[in-house]
Amino acid sequence: MKIILDRPRCEGHGLCEEAAPHLMHLDDDGELVIDVETVEGADADAAKAAARVCPVAALKLA
């Protein structure tokens, strides 16, 4: 499964980072950085949680 970020939509709330800190983080400018693009198993569950909590639906999984 691949994590897809709609960068223009992301507002840097950081809820996704809280849900999956080992997969993504906000940089010093508040921009989301995806550390691991392809996930499976427990990481896929964390990526799903991160996508669910995003208030602007900037994350998708494919």
TAHUGI-V372647 format. One record per backbone hydrogen bond with DSSP energy under -0.5 kcal/mol. CO is the residue of the C=O (numbers start at 1). NH is the residue of the N-H. If there is no record, write none. Layout:
co: [CO | CO]
nh: [NH | NH]
//
This chain:
co: [1 | 2 | 2 | 4 | 4 | 5 | 6 | 6 | 7 | 14 | 15 | 16 | 20 | 20 | 23 | 23 | 25 | 27 | 31 | 33 | 33 | 37 | 37 | 40 | 41 | 42 | 43 | 44 | 45 | 46 | 47 | 48 | 49 | 50 | 51 | 54 | 58 | 60]
nh: [39 | 4 | 62 | 6 | 60 | 7 | 9 | 10 | 10 | 18 | 19 | 20 | 23 | 24 | 35 | 36 | 33 | 30 | 27 | 25 | 35 | 3 | 39 | 43 | 45 | 46 | 47 | 48 | 49 | 50 | 51 | 52 | 53 | 54 | 54 | 57 | 6 | 4]
//
